[in-house]
């Protein structure tokens, strides 16, 4: 009887855990470790396990991350994550504010607590706590995205840590929060809100690249198209027309305010290095030896890899340190140079597969909390992937954001590990009974 019960538990464990997700995670951390070693490799490098080197330190982070994942998966009751969502969010929000006054300044950003050789970045953990609180709020039976009060609550939940992170000059981490818009969309938010944010970005770029007049013309055309298409799509024509006139007028006025404030925001709100990166990205300035140096060298490294790459540890751009931050933000160019185009595709496929499995598992869940949390995790992974790779190939400004599980860093690896394995544990808890 005891043997039968034990075998039943083992079968339940095998069936409940999404081992494909676990496998994708393990492969990515191995890929990361190999490329971190390659990024610091020189003819004088002794060992990949030298504890003074980044690859040696990453080994420690990986081992501790595996312990963390096991604790989350087997020792912590999954229900606790919903229970602690509010206090955890509050504590991390306090840390985000505190680090502005008490943290160490690193490369113009005051977002790190430093305790000797150990550093800690609250912005990484805030993505987890924001995801948990959003899931707790939106999983309530009484929640309705169409209700203004509920929408404002979730908007504030996202905006509070995002604005504090912006105050820390951590633009990259703050930009990840935009991904939560996709989560809100899955829960009933109108697509017009996403279109509004897209319009804001478009008008900002047009005002900088072309002129305010061109931006005003584009704004006028878009508002008129919205007005006539919206009226055509409803049967309650008279009432809807009055509402649409008001919405269209408000959108047009808001667009004009944005256009005429762009110059002030660009020159007085953004920091000097942020302005220069945007100017280089939009082609307003050429600076191959300044702020454009990293991207230029990254693109040279990726392009030089060709189809199959130069071979592991044979990258010249990598070996001789032409690309700054090559083990952290620009780790993908090491993949491109040494593993080639096919290697890049392989790494991207692993991320796409990971995101696909998270979304697929989330859709299978009956528990609303688990489902929404899965969407949050998928959106965060997607934003990191999109921004980081876009940054290394010159499609996004250099804003300093790691590639999940691949870039060097303990805070980053731990936060992604905790985030992912909370979802795997929640999914396992539900699948055990079905």
Backbone torsions as a table, in degrees:
resi	resn	phi	psi	omega
1	UNK	NA	-44.8	-179.0
2	UNK	-64.5	-42.8	179.4
3	UNK	-62.7	-39.0	178.6
4	UNK	-65.1	-39.9	179.4
5	UNK	-65.3	-41.3	-179.8
6	UNK	-64.9	-42.0	179.5
7	UNK	-66.3	-33.0	177.5
8	UNK	-65.8	-41.1	178.0
9	UNK	-64.3	-41.9	-179.8
10	UNK	-63.1	-42.1	178.3
11	UNK	-64.2	-39.6	179.1
12	UNK	-62.8	-40.6	-179.8
13	UNK	-65.2	-43.6	-179.6
14	UNK	-63.7	-40.2	-176.8
15	UNK	-77.1	-29.3	-173.7
16	UNK	-81.0	-36.1	-178.3
17	UNK	-81.2	133.9	175.2
18	UNK	-81.1	92.2	-176.2
19	UNK	-70.5	-20.8	175.1
20	UNK	-64.6	-40.0	176.4
21	UNK	-64.6	-43.6	179.2
22	UNK	-61.9	-42.4	-179.7
23	UNK	-63.8	-43.1	178.9
24	UNK	-62.1	-40.5	177.6
25	UNK	-61.4	-47.9	-177.3
26	UNK	-64.1	-41.4	179.4
27	UNK	-63.5	-41.3	-179.0
28	UNK	-65.4	-38.9	179.7
29	UNK	-71.2	-30.4	175.3
30	UNK	-69.2	-44.5	176.2
31	UNK	-58.2	-42.7	178.6
32	UNK	-61.3	-47.8	-178.6
33	UNK	-61.3	-42.4	179.8
34	UNK	-62.4	-40.7	-177.8
35	UNK	-78.5	-27.6	172.8
36	UNK	-64.2	-43.6	177.2
37	UNK	-63.8	-41.4	179.4
38	UNK	-63.3	-35.3	-177.0
39	UNK	-71.2	-22.5	179.2
40	UNK	-107.1	-1.2	-175.0
41	UNK	-69.1	132.8	172.8
42	UNK	-136.9	167.5	177.7
43	UNK	-57.6	-21.3	-178.3
44	UNK	-94.4	-2.3	-178.6
45	UNK	-65.5	130.9	-176.4
46	UNK	-86.1	-57.1	-173.5
47	UNK	-147.9	148.6	177.0
48	UNK	-71.0	-17.3	-177.6
49	UNK	-103.1	16.2	175.3
50	UNK	-66.5	115.1	-171.9
51	UNK	-65.4	-15.8	177.5
52	UNK	-83.1	-14.8	-178.5
53	UNK	-92.2	167.0	-179.9
54	UNK	-67.4	-35.3	178.6
55	UNK	-67.6	-36.5	176.5
56	UNK	-66.5	-43.3	178.1
57	UNK	-65.1	-37.6	179.5
58	UNK	-65.3	-31.3	175.9
59	UNK	-59.3	-42.5	178.2
60	UNK	-64.4	-44.3	179.5
61	UNK	-62.0	-37.7	-179.4
62	UNK	-66.4	-45.6	-179.5
63	UNK	-62.5	-43.1	179.0
64	UNK	-69.0	-33.3	177.2
65	UNK	-65.2	-37.8	177.3
66	UNK	-65.4	-37.3	175.7
67	UNK	-65.0	-45.5	178.0
68	UNK	-57.1	-45.6	-178.9
69	UNK	-63.3	-37.8	179.2
70	UNK	-67.8	-40.5	178.5
71	UNK	-62.9	-45.9	-179.7
72	UNK	-62.6	-39.6	-173.8
73	UNK	-78.4	-35.2	-171.2
74	UNK	-117.9	-19.3	-173.9
75	UNK	-110.2	-22.1	-176.8
76	UNK	-104.0	132.8	177.5
77	UNK	-70.6	126.4	-175.8
78	UNK	-57.4	-30.1	-178.2
79	UNK	-63.4	-20.3	-176.1
80	UNK	-66.0	-27.2	-174.8
81	UNK	-67.1	-36.2	175.6
82	UNK	-72.0	-35.7	-178.2
83	UNK	-66.4	-36.7	-175.4
84	UNK	-95.8	5.2	-173.7
85	UNK	-58.2	-41.3	-178.0
86	UNK	-71.3	-53.3	179.5
87	UNK	-63.6	-36.2	179.3
88	UNK	-63.5	-41.8	177.9
89	UNK	-61.7	-44.3	-179.7
90	UNK	-62.9	-43.9	-179.0
91	UNK	-63.9	-45.6	-178.3
92	UNK	-68.3	-36.4	176.8
93	UNK	-63.1	-39.5	175.9
94	UNK	-61.9	-42.5	179.6
95	UNK	-65.1	-36.9	178.5
96	UNK	-61.7	-39.2	178.0
97	UNK	-73.1	-43.0	-176.4
98	UNK	-63.2	-34.8	-176.2
99	UNK	-67.2	-23.9	177.2
100	UNK	-63.1	-35.2	-176.7
101	UNK	-97.8	-27.3	-173.6
102	UNK	-114.0	-9.9	-175.0
103	UNK	-81.2	169.2	177.8
104	UNK	-89.3	144.1	178.1
105	UNK	-86.1	120.5	-179.7
106	UNK	-124.7	113.2	178.5
107	UNK	53.5	45.0	176.0
108	UNK	82.5	0.2	-179.1
109	UNK	-117.2	129.4	177.4
110	UNK	-103.2	79.7	-174.9
111	UNK	-135.9	11.2	-176.8
112	UNK	-121.2	133.4	164.4
113	UNK	-89.2	132.0	178.5
114	UNK	-121.7	127.6	177.6
115	UNK	-124.8	85.0	-175.7
116	UNK	69.4	-122.1	-179.4
117	UNK	-84.7	-6.9	-176.8
118	UNK	-99.1	131.6	178.0
119	UNK	-120.2	150.4	-178.4
120	UNK	-142.7	129.5	-178.2
121	UNK	-114.5	106.2	-178.5
122	UNK	-59.9	-27.1	-178.8
123	UNK	-59.4	-32.1	178.8
124	UNK	-67.3	-43.4	-178.8
125	UNK	-72.0	-28.7	-176.7
126	UNK	-62.0	-28.1	177.4
127	UNK	-63.9	-35.5	179.2
128	UNK	-71.4	-49.2	-176.5
129	UNK	-67.0	-35.2	175.9
130	UNK	-65.3	-40.8	178.2
131	UNK	-62.9	-42.6	-179.6
132	UNK	-64.5	-44.4	-178.4
133	UNK	-69.2	-41.2	175.9
134	UNK	-57.7	-43.2	-179.5
135	UNK	-64.9	-40.5	179.9
136	UNK	-65.8	-41.4	-178.1
137	UNK	-68.8	-48.8	-173.1
138	UNK	-78.6	-13.6	178.9
139	UNK	-85.7	-6.1	177.9
140	UNK	-68.2	142.4	-177.8
141	UNK	-62.0	-29.5	-176.5
142	UNK	-83.7	-6.5	-175.6
143	UNK	-74.4	134.9	175.0
144	UNK	-137.5	121.1	-178.9
145	UNK	-63.5	-29.2	-178.5
146	UNK	-73.1	-16.1	178.9
147	UNK	-81.3	125.9	-174.0
148	UNK	-57.6	-41.4	-178.5
149	UNK	-60.5	-45.5	-179.7
150	UNK	-66.1	-40.9	178.6
151	UNK	-61.9	-42.5	-179.7
152	UNK	-66.0	-33.2	178.7
153	UNK	-64.8	-48.2	-179.1
154	UNK	-70.2	-33.6	177.5
155	UNK	-63.8	-41.2	178.6
156	UNK	-67.7	-36.8	178.3
157	UNK	-59.5	-37.7	178.2
158	UNK	-79.4	-42.3	-171.9
159	UNK	-70.5	-36.2	-175.6
160	UNK	-58.2	-59.0	178.9
161	UNK	-65.2	-33.1	-179.8
162	UNK	-61.8	-45.3	-179.2
163	UNK	-67.9	-37.9	178.2
164	UNK	-65.6	-39.9	178.6
165	UNK	-64.7	-37.8	174.8
166	UNK	-60.9	-39.7	178.5
167	UNK	-64.5	-23.9	176.5
168	UNK	-81.2	-3.3	-175.0
169	UNK	67.9	29.2	175.5
170	UNK	-102.3	69.9	-174.7
171	UNK	-60.9	-38.5	-178.1
172	UNK	-61.6	-49.1	179.4
173	UNK	-63.3	-37.1	179.2
174	UNK	-66.2	-37.5	-177.9
175	UNK	-64.8	-28.3	178.3
176	UNK	-59.1	-30.8	-178.0
177	UNK	-65.0	-19.8	176.2
178	UNK	-60.5	-29.4	179.7
179	UNK	-60.7	-24.2	178.7
180	UNK	-64.7	-18.2	177.3
181	UNK	-60.3	-34.9	178.3
182	UNK	-67.2	-34.5	176.8
183	UNK	-64.9	-45.3	178.9
184	UNK	-62.3	-35.6	178.9
185	UNK	-63.7	-39.8	178.6
186	UNK	-66.4	-21.3	-178.4
187	UNK	-100.7	14.4	171.7
188	UNK	112.3	1.1	177.8
189	UNK	-68.1	136.3	-179.5
190	UNK	-63.0	145.3	179.6
191	UNK	-66.8	-16.5	178.6
192	UNK	-64.2	-28.2	178.6
193	UNK	-66.6	-43.6	177.0
194	UNK	-63.4	-39.9	178.1
195	UNK	-63.1	-34.8	179.1
196	UNK	-63.6	-45.4	179.1
197	UNK	-64.3	-37.8	176.3
198	UNK	-63.0	-38.8	178.8
199	UNK	-65.6	-39.2	178.2
200	UNK	-59.0	-46.7	-179.8
201	UNK	-64.1	-43.2	-179.2
202	UNK	-61.5	-46.2	-179.1
203	UNK	-65.6	-38.3	178.4
204	UNK	-61.0	-46.1	-178.6
205	UNK	-68.3	-43.7	-179.5
206	UNK	-61.8	-39.1	-179.9
207	UNK	-64.2	-37.9	-179.9
208	UNK	-75.7	-45.4	-172.3
209	UNK	-80.9	-43.6	-177.1
210	UNK	-100.6	-94.0	178.8
211	UNK	-166.5	161.4	176.3
212	UNK	-57.3	-34.0	-179.3
213	UNK	-63.3	-44.7	178.4
214	UNK	-61.9	-41.7	179.1
215	UNK	-62.7	-39.6	179.3
216	UNK	-65.5	-41.9	178.5
217	UNK	-61.5	-46.3	179.2
218	UNK	-62.8	-42.8	178.0
219	UNK	-59.5	-44.8	-179.1
220	UNK	-61.8	-44.9	179.7
221	UNK	-62.4	-44.9	-177.8
222	UNK	-65.9	-43.1	179.8
223	UNK	-64.0	-41.3	178.5
224	UNK	-65.7	-41.4	177.1
225	UNK	-61.5	-44.4	178.1
226	UNK	-59.2	-44.8	-176.3
227	UNK	-61.4	-49.0	-175.4
228	UNK	-73.8	-36.2	177.9
229	UNK	-68.8	-37.9	179.9
230	UNK	-66.8	-41.2	178.6
231	UNK	-64.6	-40.3	-177.5
232	UNK	-67.0	-24.7	-175.6
233	UNK	-90.8	13.2	179.4
234	UNK	-133.1	153.6	177.8
235	UNK	-90.8	-27.3	-179.4
236	UNK	-83.4	73.9	-167.4
237	UNK	-66.8	-46.4	-174.5
238	UNK	-66.2	-48.6	179.7
239	UNK	-64.9	-43.4	-177.0
240	UNK	-65.4	-36.2	179.1
241	UNK	-61.6	-41.3	179.4
242	UNK	-63.6	-42.9	179.1
243	UNK	-65.5	-43.2	-177.0
244	UNK	-68.8	-34.1	174.7
245	UNK	-59.8	-44.0	-179.6
246	UNK	-65.7	-45.2	-179.2
247	UNK	-65.4	-43.2	-179.2
248	UNK	-64.1	-42.6	178.9
249	UNK	-63.6	-43.3	179.5
250	UNK	-63.1	-40.8	179.4
251	UNK	-65.3	-40.1	-179.5
252	UNK	-66.0	-43.9	179.2
253	UNK	-64.3	-43.1	178.9
254	UNK	-62.9	-39.3	178.1
255	UNK	-63.8	-41.7	177.2
256	UNK	-62.4	-41.8	179.0
257	UNK	-61.8	-40.5	178.8
258	UNK	-64.1	-46.4	-178.0
259	UNK	-59.3	-47.0	-176.0
260	UNK	-78.5	-10.8	177.1
261	UNK	-101.5	-5.4	-177.3
262	UNK	-59.1	-45.7	-178.6
263	UNK	-61.3	-41.9	179.7
264	UNK	-65.2	-45.6	-179.7
265	UNK	-62.5	-44.3	-176.3
266	UNK	-64.1	-40.6	-174.1
267	UNK	-93.0	-20.1	-174.4
268	UNK	-119.3	-22.2	-179.3
269	UNK	-98.2	-48.0	178.8
270	UNK	-69.6	146.1	177.4
271	UNK	-77.7	163.7	-173.6
272	UNK	-58.5	-44.9	-178.4
273	UNK	-68.0	-31.0	177.7
274	UNK	-69.7	-41.0	177.5
275	UNK	-61.3	-44.5	-177.5
276	UNK	-64.2	-39.0	-179.7
277	UNK	-66.7	-39.6	178.2
278	UNK	-67.1	-40.5	179.5
279	UNK	-63.3	-41.6	178.3
280	UNK	-66.8	-42.8	-179.3
281	UNK	-62.1	-42.1	-177.8
282	UNK	-83.5	-0.3	178.0
283	UNK	78.1	17.0	179.1
284	UNK	-77.5	-24.5	178.9
285	UNK	-142.8	152.9	172.2
286	UNK	-109.3	126.5	-179.4
287	UNK	-146.0	65.7	-174.9
288	UNK	-65.7	-20.5	-179.7
289	UNK	-105.2	-2.9	-180.0
290	UNK	-110.1	-119.1	-176.6
291	UNK	-67.2	-21.3	178.6
292	UNK	-86.2	-1.7	-175.2
293	UNK	-63.4	-48.1	-177.4
294	UNK	-56.7	-49.5	-177.4
295	UNK	-65.6	-41.5	180.0
296	UNK	-60.1	-47.4	-179.9
297	UNK	-68.0	-35.0	177.3
298	UNK	-63.1	-44.8	-179.6
299	UNK	-67.2	-34.9	176.2
300	UNK	-64.0	-43.7	-179.5
301	UNK	-62.9	-47.3	-178.8
302	UNK	-65.2	-44.8	-179.5
303	UNK	-64.4	-34.4	-178.1
304	UNK	-71.0	-15.9	-179.7
305	UNK	-73.4	-21.8	179.3
306	UNK	63.7	-148.9	-176.4
307	UNK	-79.3	-43.1	-173.5
308	UNK	-109.3	-7.1	180.0
309	UNK	85.8	170.0	-179.2
310	UNK	-87.6	-7.8	-178.3
311	UNK	104.2	148.1	-177.3
312	UNK	-61.7	129.7	-179.0
313	UNK	70.2	12.6	-179.7
314	UNK	-109.6	8.6	-179.2
315	UNK	-75.5	123.3	-178.1
316	UNK	-74.8	-42.9	177.4
317	UNK	-59.8	-37.7	-178.9
318	UNK	-72.8	-51.1	-174.8
319	UNK	-60.8	-38.1	-175.7
320	UNK	-97.3	10.8	169.6
321	UNK	65.9	37.1	179.7
322	UNK	-71.4	-28.9	-177.0
323	UNK	-100.2	115.7	175.8
324	UNK	-66.0	155.3	177.5
325	UNK	54.8	36.9	-173.6
326	UNK	-75.0	-19.1	177.6
327	UNK	-92.6	-7.4	-178.3
328	UNK	-115.7	-94.9	-174.0
329	UNK	-67.8	-29.9	-175.4
330	UNK	-109.1	31.6	-179.1
331	UNK	-64.4	-27.4	-176.3
332	UNK	-66.2	-27.5	179.9
333	UNK	-71.1	-24.2	173.3
334	UNK	-66.3	-42.3	175.9
335	UNK	-59.3	-46.4	-177.6
336	UNK	-63.3	-41.3	-176.6
337	UNK	-73.1	-44.3	-172.7
338	UNK	-92.0	-26.4	-177.7
339	UNK	-109.5	-10.1	175.6
340	UNK	75.4	-173.8	-178.7
341	UNK	-60.9	-40.4	-179.8
342	UNK	-66.2	-37.0	176.7
343	UNK	-64.8	-41.6	176.7
344	UNK	-60.0	-45.7	178.6
345	UNK	-60.6	-39.2	179.5
346	UNK	-62.5	-44.2	179.2
347	UNK	-65.9	-44.0	178.6
348	UNK	-62.1	-40.2	178.1
349	UNK	-59.8	-40.9	178.8
350	UNK	-59.5	-42.6	178.7
351	UNK	-67.7	-43.1	178.7
352	UNK	-61.3	-41.7	178.6
353	UNK	-63.8	-43.8	179.3
354	UNK	-59.9	-48.2	-179.4
355	UNK	-64.6	-40.9	178.3
356	UNK	-60.6	-44.7	-178.9
357	UNK	-64.9	-38.5	179.4
358	UNK	-63.5	-47.0	-179.9
359	UNK	-64.7	-42.5	179.5
360	UNK	-61.2	-46.8	178.8
361	UNK	-63.5	-40.6	-179.9
362	UNK	-61.9	-40.4	-179.7
363	UNK	-67.1	-26.1	178.8
364	UNK	-77.0	-18.8	-172.8
365	UNK	-75.2	140.1	175.1
366	UNK	-88.4	-28.1	178.1
367	UNK	-74.2	119.9	-177.7
368	UNK	-61.6	-37.9	-179.3
369	UNK	-59.6	-47.7	-179.5
370	UNK	-64.5	-41.6	-179.5
371	UNK	-60.5	-50.0	-177.6
372	UNK	-67.9	-39.1	178.4
373	UNK	-61.6	-39.0	177.5
374	UNK	-61.0	-41.9	177.4
375	UNK	-63.2	-38.7	178.2
376	UNK	-62.2	-46.0	-179.6
377	UNK	-62.1	-44.5	179.7
378	UNK	-61.4	-41.0	-178.7
379	UNK	-66.9	-37.1	179.2
380	UNK	-67.3	-45.0	177.1
381	UNK	-61.0	-42.6	-179.7
382	UNK	-62.7	-45.0	-178.6
383	UNK	-63.7	-41.1	177.3
384	UNK	-63.0	-44.6	-179.9
385	UNK	-62.6	-48.3	-176.7
386	UNK	-63.8	-46.9	-176.5
387	UNK	-70.0	-45.5	-175.9
388	UNK	-64.5	-49.3	-179.0
389	UNK	-68.8	-39.0	176.0
390	UNK	-59.3	-35.5	179.0
391	UNK	-67.7	-41.2	-176.4
392	UNK	-73.8	-20.9	-179.8
393	UNK	-109.8	12.4	171.8
394	UNK	83.8	14.6	179.4
395	UNK	-96.3	-12.4	179.2
396	UNK	-132.7	152.1	176.7
397	UNK	-67.5	155.0	179.2
398	UNK	-76.2	105.3	-175.7
399	UNK	-123.0	6.8	172.3
400	UNK	69.1	81.5	-179.3
401	UNK	-143.7	133.4	-174.6
402	UNK	-78.9	158.1	171.6
403	UNK	-89.3	119.6	-171.2
404	UNK	-52.7	129.5	177.3
405	UNK	66.9	-8.0	-176.9
406	UNK	-106.8	-42.0	179.2
407	UNK	-67.5	152.0	176.6
408	UNK	-69.3	142.3	174.2
409	UNK	141.5	132.0	-179.6
410	UNK	-73.4	-44.9	-179.0
411	UNK	-59.4	-44.1	-178.9
412	UNK	-65.1	-49.9	-177.9
413	UNK	-62.8	-44.1	179.7
414	UNK	-63.0	-44.4	-176.7
415	UNK	-65.3	-42.4	178.2
416	UNK	-67.6	-35.8	177.7
417	UNK	-64.4	-49.2	179.6
418	UNK	-60.6	-46.6	-178.6
419	UNK	-57.7	-49.8	-176.3
420	UNK	-68.2	-43.8	-174.1
421	UNK	-77.8	-20.1	169.0
422	UNK	-62.4	-43.9	178.7
423	UNK	-65.7	-43.9	179.4
424	UNK	-60.4	-38.7	179.0
425	UNK	-68.1	-41.5	178.1
426	UNK	-64.2	-41.7	179.1
427	UNK	-65.6	-41.7	178.9
428	UNK	-62.3	-42.1	-179.8
429	UNK	-59.1	-39.6	-179.3
430	UNK	-75.2	-41.1	-176.3
431	UNK	-72.4	-17.9	-179.9
432	UNK	-60.7	-27.5	-172.6
433	UNK	-105.9	8.8	-179.4
434	UNK	-131.5	NA	NA
